[in-house]
Amino acid sequence: MVKLKVAILGGGPSAFYCASRILSKLPHTTSLGKNAEVHIYDRIWAPHGLVRFGVAPDHPEVKNCTHKFDTTAQDPRFKFLGNVNVGSVGSFDHTIQVPMSSLRRHYTHVVLAYGASIPFILPALGNSAIPALSIVHWYTGHPSNPIPPRLESINHMTLMGHGNVSLDIARLLLSSPERLASLDIPQPVLASMTSSKLEHVSIVSRRGPAQVAFTAKELRELLNLPGTSMIPIAPELLATPPGATRQQTRILDLLRKGSAAKPGTTKRTWSLGFFRSPVKPVDAGIEVGINELDSNEKAVPTGKTETFHTDLVVNSVGYRSEPIEPEWFDGSLGRIRQSGSRVIGIGQGVVPRTYASGWAANGAKGVLATTMMDAYSVAEKLLEDSLSTTTGSIDFRPGIPDEIVQSGRRVVTYEDWKRIDDEEIRRGLAMGKERERMTWTEVDNFLA
């Protein structure tokens, strides 16, 4: 019997968009569609990845895509298996560990869509800086329980990197208690934020205003944040370069106008620093090197340095994927080695019936729409390949890997997670909030 049985690693938007496309392209009325199955694996108990644990609490509209994911999960050919880690790295203490070789025995096709969750490290800072993702996971209630930033004892924070994540962190940590109270933030996090002593956030990068990675939308939100003001930028830095894109022009225009609140009128402030790269941490601060751009817009050091005071440095210069199968991983790019979404192994060419999607395939870049289109493309290629191959001749086992069945530990299904989600909302409403995140121990006890 011809059958398509797909395992997708990672429970974020790339995985769900890929699953939805595969199932929608295979109606129940067709022979292949009738016998198709799609299983999503995630190492934490909750689905939706960065949509749940990466989106800023004041951007709830981004989470609307989960309605589509709910529809996909209702298809009887779909399964979500949370609390299962596949591959050689990345497991939590509570997670069921499954080798890739074992997983592949049970599926005709595998899609790697597990994102990019390892921060790129700035060698000059080493362990003196904390990763931006740690702060994001803290204010979104990630089960990894990251160490909270010391907001009650710091006055000045420096974010290294001019991306949207840096602006998200600055906007949230500089928000007033009144604004924060209206957001979906775990109660312990809210308590820490409202008692914060933070007054200034510096956002620094190695290149200039025309090369920033954040969007005009994110910048506009920070410029209009009530109760905060931006330190003005020297006008000579804000000249529009020849051939500037529409996005660059818009950002430079916004920076010239400055913040809605006039500088000097607010207690909380923020600034953008340009042409600066970290050299080393120093007592109560950081030493940075001063750069200039070459003809290719690459930052090159001038040999000059300066030192400034800061209480906490946050590394926010990007992310790489985890090498869950090292022979498929390109360490220089920090992502899976692939061509046209088909995984490439070292010395073995295309890995049969194995694909990569989203940030795991392309690096940590793009917005939700980019992820969706890429996932759809991967699904189309998988289906194209499956139709040109007699999948009935592929030797695979029924069911799920033995390690899961024999572990005796809890696998969290989509239905389980819905119950958890309802319980979080119930607890939140009792506290006058949208939801209150449950810890892994609470989840385990709740599902017992």
C-alpha positions in Angstrom: 0.0 0.0 0.0 1.3 3.4 -1.0 1.7 5.5 2.2 3.2 8.9 3.1 4.3 9.2 6.7 6.2 12.5 7.6 8.0 13.4 10.7 8.6 17.2 11.2 11.2 18.2 13.9 10.3 21.4 15.7 6.8 22.7 16.7 7.1 26.3 15.4 5.4 28.1 12.6 7.7 26.6 9.9 6.7 23.1 11.1 3.0 23.8 11.2 2.9 25.6 7.9 4.6 22.7 6.3 2.3 20.2 7.9 -0.8 22.2 6.9 0.4 22.4 3.3 1.1 18.6 3.0 -2.3 17.7 4.4 -4.2 20.2 2.4 -2.6 19.0 -0.8 -3.6 15.4 0.0 -7.4 15.3 0.3 -8.8 12.3 2.2 -10.5 11.2 -1.0 -7.2 10.4 -2.7 -5.4 7.1 -2.2 -2.2 8.8 -0.9 -4.1 11.3 1.2 -6.2 8.6 2.8 -3.0 6.9 4.0 -1.0 10.0 4.8 0.3 10.9 8.3 2.2 14.0 9.6 3.7 14.0 13.1 5.3 17.0 14.6 7.9 16.5 17.4 9.0 19.2 19.8 11.3 18.9 22.8 9.1 21.1 25.0 5.5 20.4 25.9 4.0 23.4 24.1 3.6 23.8 20.3 4.1 27.0 18.2 7.7 27.7 18.9 8.7 31.4 18.6 5.1 32.4 18.1 4.5 31.4 21.7 7.9 31.9 23.2 9.5 34.6 21.0 6.8 37.1 20.1 6.8 40.2 22.3 3.8 40.3 24.6 2.7 43.7 23.1 2.5 42.1 19.6 -0.4 39.7 20.2 -1.6 40.0 16.6 1.4 38.0 15.4 -0.1 35.0 17.2 -3.2 35.0 15.0 -1.5 32.3 12.8 -2.1 29.8 15.6 -5.8 29.6 14.6 -4.6 28.0 11.3 -2.4 25.7 13.3 -5.4 24.7 15.4 -7.2 23.8 12.2 -4.3 21.6 11.1 -4.2 19.9 14.4 -7.8 18.8 14.0 -7.0 16.7 11.0 -7.1 13.0 12.2 -3.9 12.4 10.2 -1.9 14.8 12.3 -0.1 14.2 15.6 1.8 16.5 17.9 4.4 14.8 20.2 5.7 17.2 22.8 8.4 16.5 25.3 10.4 14.5 22.8 13.9 15.5 21.6 15.3 14.0 18.4 19.0 14.0 17.7 22.3 14.3 19.5 21.9 17.7 21.3 19.4 20.0 22.9 17.6 17.9 25.4 16.1 19.1 28.7 16.1 16.9 31.9 12.5 15.9 31.5 12.6 15.2 27.7 12.4 11.8 26.1 15.5 11.3 23.9 15.2 9.7 20.5 18.1 9.1 18.1 17.6 10.2 14.6 18.3 6.7 13.3 15.4 5.4 15.4 13.0 8.1 14.2 13.8 7.5 10.5 12.9 3.8 10.8 9.3 4.9 11.4 8.8 7.5 8.6 9.0 7.8 4.9 10.1 11.4 5.0 11.7 13.8 7.6 11.6 17.6 7.7 14.0 19.5 9.9 12.2 22.7 11.0 13.5 23.2 14.5 14.6 26.8 14.1 17.7 28.6 15.4 18.0 28.9 19.1 21.7 29.1 19.8 23.0 32.7 20.1 26.0 33.7 18.1 28.7 34.6 20.7 30.8 37.8 20.5 34.3 36.5 21.4 35.3 39.8 22.9 32.5 39.5 25.5 32.6 35.8 26.3 30.5 35.0 29.3 30.3 38.6 30.5 27.2 39.2 28.3 23.9 37.4 28.6 22.0 36.3 25.4 19.0 38.3 24.3 17.1 35.1 23.8 17.4 34.5 27.6 15.5 37.7 28.2 12.9 36.9 25.6 12.4 33.5 27.1 12.1 35.0 30.5 9.3 37.5 29.7 7.4 34.9 27.6 7.6 32.2 30.2 9.7 29.6 28.4 9.9 26.2 30.2 13.7 26.4 30.2 13.4 28.8 33.2 16.1 31.3 32.1 17.9 33.4 34.8 16.1 36.8 35.2 18.0 40.0 34.4 18.7 42.0 37.5 16.3 44.8 36.8 16.0 45.8 40.4 19.7 46.6 40.7 20.8 48.0 37.3 20.4 51.4 35.9 22.0 51.1 32.4 21.7 48.2 29.9 23.6 47.8 26.6 22.2 45.7 23.8 24.8 44.7 21.2 23.0 44.4 17.9 20.5 46.5 15.8 17.8 43.9 15.2 14.1 43.7 16.0 14.8 41.6 19.1 16.9 44.4 20.6 14.1 46.9 20.0 11.6 44.5 21.5 13.6 44.1 24.7 14.3 47.8 25.0 10.6 48.7 24.5 9.3 46.2 27.0 12.0 46.9 29.7 11.4 50.6 29.4 7.6 50.4 29.5 5.7 51.8 32.4 4.0 49.5 35.0 0.6 50.6 33.7 1.5 49.5 30.2 3.0 46.2 31.3 0.0 45.3 33.4 -2.2 45.1 30.3 0.2 42.6 28.6 0.4 38.8 28.7 3.4 38.5 31.0 3.9 35.9 33.7 3.3 37.2 37.2 6.9 36.9 38.5 8.2 38.6 35.4 5.7 41.4 35.8 6.7 41.9 39.4 10.3 42.2 38.4 9.6 44.6 35.6 7.4 46.9 37.7 10.1 47.2 40.3 12.8 47.8 37.7 15.4 50.5 38.3 16.4 50.6 34.7 16.6 54.1 33.3 18.6 53.9 30.1 19.1 51.3 27.3 21.9 51.7 24.8 21.5 49.8 21.5 24.8 49.5 19.8 26.0 47.9 16.5 29.2 47.7 14.4 27.8 49.6 11.3 25.8 52.8 10.6 22.1 53.9 10.6 21.6 52.9 6.9 22.7 49.3 7.7 20.4 48.5 10.7 18.5 45.2 10.7 15.4 46.4 12.5 12.3 47.4 10.7 10.6 50.8 10.5 7.6 49.4 12.3 9.6 48.3 15.3 11.5 51.6 15.4 8.3 53.6 15.2 6.9 51.7 18.2 10.0 52.5 20.3 10.0 56.1 19.2 6.4 56.5 20.4 6.7 54.6 23.7 5.1 56.7 26.4 7.4 58.0 29.1 10.6 57.5 27.2 12.7 59.6 24.9 15.6 58.9 22.4 18.9 60.6 22.8 19.3 62.6 19.5 21.6 61.3 16.8 24.2 63.5 15.2 22.7 64.8 11.9 25.8 63.9 9.9 25.2 60.2 10.6 21.7 60.3 9.2 22.4 61.4 5.6 20.6 59.2 3.1 23.1 57.2 1.0 22.9 57.0 -2.8 20.6 54.1 -3.9 19.0 53.8 -0.5 16.0 51.4 -0.4 12.5 52.5 0.7 13.0 50.8 4.0 16.4 52.6 4.6 14.9 56.0 3.7 11.9 55.5 6.0 14.2 54.5 8.9 16.5 57.5 8.4 13.5 59.8 8.2 12.2 58.4 11.5 15.6 58.8 13.2 15.8 62.5 12.1 12.4 63.2 13.6 13.3 61.5 16.9 11.1 60.3 19.6 7.6 61.6 20.3 8.7 62.7 23.8 11.3 65.4 23.7 14.8 64.6 25.0 15.2 65.7 28.6 11.5 65.4 29.5 11.4 61.8 30.5 13.2 59.7 33.3 13.7 56.7 31.0 15.7 57.1 27.9 17.4 55.1 25.1 20.0 55.6 22.5 21.4 54.1 19.3 25.1 53.8 19.0 26.8 53.2 15.6 30.2 52.1 14.3 31.1 50.3 17.6 32.2 46.7 18.2 33.0 45.3 21.6 36.7 44.9 22.5 36.5 43.7 26.1 34.5 44.0 29.3 36.1 46.4 31.9 35.2 47.3 35.4 31.6 48.7 35.4 31.5 49.0 31.7 32.7 47.9 28.2 35.5 48.9 25.9 34.5 49.2 22.3 36.4 49.7 19.1 35.4 52.5 16.6 34.7 51.3 13.1 34.2 52.8 9.6 32.7 51.3 6.5 34.7 50.1 3.5 33.4 50.2 -0.1 31.4 47.0 0.5 29.7 48.4 3.6 31.7 46.1 5.8 32.7 47.4 9.2 36.5 47.8 9.6 38.3 48.9 12.8 40.0 52.3 12.9 42.2 51.3 15.7 40.6 53.8 18.1 38.6 52.7 21.2 36.5 54.2 23.9 35.0 53.0 27.1 31.6 53.6 28.6 29.7 52.6 31.7 27.0 50.0 31.7 25.6 47.6 34.3 24.6 44.8 31.9 25.6 43.8 28.4 23.2 41.7 26.3 24.4 39.9 23.2 21.8 40.3 20.4 23.7 39.7 17.2 21.8 36.7 15.8 21.3 33.0 16.2 22.3 29.7 14.7 20.7 26.2 14.6 21.8 23.2 16.6 23.7 20.4 14.9 21.3 17.6 15.8 23.0 15.6 13.1 26.6 16.9 12.7 27.1 15.5 9.2 24.2 17.5 7.9 25.3 20.8 9.6 27.2 23.7 8.1 29.1 25.1 11.1 30.4 28.1 9.2 26.8 29.3 8.4 25.2 27.9 11.6 22.4 26.1 9.7 21.6 22.8 8.0 23.5 22.1 4.8 20.8 22.0 2.1 20.1 22.7 -1.6 16.6 23.5 -2.7 15.4 22.4 0.7 16.9 18.9 0.3 19.4 18.1 3.1 23.0 17.5 2.0 25.3 15.2 4.0 29.1 15.5 4.1 30.4 13.2 1.5 27.1 11.6 0.7 25.2 14.2 -1.4 21.5 14.5 -1.0 20.1 12.7 2.1 17.2 10.6 0.8 13.7 11.9 1.7 15.1 14.5 4.2 14.3 18.2 4.0 15.0 21.5 5.9 12.7 24.4 6.4 12.6 27.8 8.0 15.4 29.2 10.1 17.0 25.8 10.4 17.5 25.8 6.7 18.1 29.4 5.9 19.4 31.1 9.0 17.6 33.3 11.5 16.2 35.8 9.2 12.8 36.8 7.7 9.4 37.4 9.1 6.4 35.1 9.6 5.3 35.5 6.0 8.8 34.5 4.8 8.6 31.4 7.0 5.2 30.5 5.6 6.2 30.7 2.0 9.4 28.7 2.6 7.5 26.0 4.4 5.0 25.8 1.6 7.8 25.4 -0.9 9.4 22.6 1.2 6.0 20.8 1.4 5.6 21.1 -2.4 9.1 19.6 -3.0 8.4 16.8 -0.6 5.2 15.9 -2.3 6.8 16.1 -5.7 9.5 13.7 -4.6 7.0 11.4 -3.0 4.9 11.1 -6.2 8.0 10.3 -8.2 9.0 7.5 -5.8 7.1 4.4 -4.9 6.7 5.1 -1.2 5.1 1.7 -0.8 8.5 0.2 -1.3 10.1 2.2 1.5 10.7 0.0 4.5 9.4 1.8 7.6 7.8 0.6 10.8 4.3 1.5 12.0 3.7 3.6 15.1 6.3 5.8 16.8 9.9 5.2 18.0 10.3 2.5 20.6 12.2 4.9 22.9 9.0 6.9 23.4 6.8 3.8 24.0 9.3 2.3 26.4 10.2 5.5 28.3 7.2 5.5 30.5 7.3 9.3 30.4 4.6 11.7 29.4 4.3 12.6 25.7 2.2 15.8 25.4 -0.3 15.7 22.6 -2.0 18.7 21.1 -5.1 17.9 23.1 -3.1 17.8 26.3 -1.6 21.2 25.4 -5.1 22.6 24.8 -6.1 21.6 28.3 -2.9 23.3 29.6 -3.7 26.4 27.6 -7.2 26.5 29.1 -5.8 26.1 32.6 -3.3 28.9 32.1 -6.1 31.2 30.9 -8.3 30.2 33.9 -5.5 31.0 36.3 -4.8 34.3 34.5 -8.4 35.4 34.7 -8.3 34.8 38.4 -5.5 37.3 38.6 -7.0 39.8 36.2 -4.6 38.8 33.4 -5.0 37.0 30.1 -3.1 33.9 31.2 -0.5 32.8 33.8 2.2 30.4 32.6 2.5 27.0 34.2 5.9 25.6 35.1 7.0 22.2 33.8 6.3 20.7 37.2 2.8 22.2 37.3 2.2 20.9 33.8 3.4 17.4 34.7 1.1 17.4 37.8 -1.8 18.8 35.9 -1.6 16.1 33.2 -1.0 13.2 35.7 
